[in-house]
Amino acid sequence: MQKLLETLSPVERNVLPFLKDGIELKEITKLSKKKDVEVMRALQWLENKGVVKIKSSLRDVVKLGENGRIYEKKGLPEKRFLEVLDGKMDLESIKRATNLDNNEVRISLGLLKSRYAITILGDDVEPTSEREGILRKGFPEEKFLKKLPAPFEDLSDEEKNLAGKLLKRKDIIIKESAKLKHVKLTETGKKLIRKSKFSKLDLIEKLTPKMLKERKWVGKKFRRYDVEINVPKVYGGRRHFVNQVVEYAKRVWLELGFKEMTGPLLETSFWNFDALFTAQDHPVRDLQDTFYIKNPRTGKLPDQRIVKAVKAVHENGGSTESKGWQYRWDSESARSNVMRTHTTCLSARTIAQLKKDDLPAKYFAIGRCFRNETMDWSHLFEFNQFEGIVVDPDANFKHLLGYLKNFANKIGFTKVRFRPAHFPYTEPSVEGEVYDPVHKQWIEVFAAGIFRPEVVVPLLGEDIPVLAWGPGLDRMILSYYKITDLRELYKNDLKLLREIKMWLR
């Protein structure tokens, strides 16, 4: 018990003498002459030490309304009316002297007349012999207002009667349900209160340079500190958890010898579609799938050499063995600005800048992409995508699957599978899936393949194998964070952002 006594802070020692079973926070505040926040803090500390139990109950509480707060300071309208009434007076004179409005004057007339304090004579009012006695005795309603707020059930019968009358008047008092906190002493608490000298403990709360210099701490006792006590959680500053994954994934590709590519979010249709051998009448270019921009509606095309080569491959296959799409390619359509629908446009830009001396080359990118999708747990209209290319005369399809499986494993997925697919700009093409243990189903995350000659030749000038892939990042991280809906990633829930675990792989 002595050790417990020596852990008590000054505010705990100040509050403790006033504690008893059932006492409410408001009453403790009044008796201890401490602020609500100080008393609440002291009670929480005492509860942590097993001295008290803090209970909450929902009870009807009567408290002052807006007019009630005014009347508590200035007095009730009927009292102010009666105080200025000196002999016969007209109502306008009373209103000027009391600064009451018409409604307050009307109510005062009715109340004072019911108490036989006034006589109404047309537009004039005259006090009766009861005036002095009523003023001397006072208005019980005013005394009642000074007692508020208070639980309704704790009011006396007379006070409940007064409350009923005041509730009928405009915004003087309010009756509403409120959560009240009250205290129950534990056996430890009861024993502690019986220690009559605990408030006189001479304990050092803090050590100052002056005390050290003058050795005033010698022979004194320091207050014990409870290092196991509950303390508020501290949430340190850190990156958004999605950005943590982005940084990790970047390190993975960098460690594999890749260089990073970057580019604009606003892209021309040339780089987003045409350079990737996507026909200009392909459904993916419709408004249902793509966000087109009104201002600026169009952008600039690249070097005419590249434009002519892309135009030729679309119309007749150009210098490849392909027949192309067999239509008239429109340069104006290629200039249309879109929010990029994938990061593969970065691969096209990068390949167009490569020279023979740069080969073999490996590049990756990560960026935000936009598609006109219907949102559900696995689809967003804005999402993160990884991009990767390997430009190497010796590269093959087996290397491609190896890169994808290696990356999936490093992200945390041990189950990876592939199936044949079709994309306008790769052949052969493949889709990769990872097993999501949260939803217990396979989730598509990879779209990959080897770029077709129709993509590579116009940009690079010759047909060299280019391995290419574009995994969707957002779907891959759901199971790690135990999130079941992609929309949770970006809703900026402060509680989620504070409490979600760090990305550790």
Secondary structure, DSSP 8 states (H G I E B T S, - for coil): -HHHHTT--HHHHHHGGG--TT-BHHHHHHHHT--HHHHHHHHHHHHHTTSEEEEEEEEEEEEE-HHHHHHHHH--HHHHHHHH--SSEEHHHHHHHHT--HHHHHHHHHHHHHTT-EEEETTEEEE-TTHHHHHHH--HHHHHHHH-SEEGGGS-HHHHHHHHHHHTSTTSEEEEEEEEEEEEE-HHHHHHHT-TTGGG--EE----HHHHHHTTTTT-EE----TTS-----------HHHHHHHHHHHHHHHTT-EE----SEEEHHHHTGGGT--TT-GGGSTTT--B-STT-B-----HHHHHHHHHHHHT-TTSS-----S---HHHHTBEEE-S-THHHHHHHHHH--GGG-SEEEEEEEEEE-----BTTB-SEEEEEEEEEE-TT--HHHHHHHHHHHHHHHT---EEEEEEEETTEEEEEEEEEEETTTTEEEEEEEEEEE-HHHHHHHHSS---EEEE--BHHHHTHHHHT---GGGGGS--HHHHHHS-----
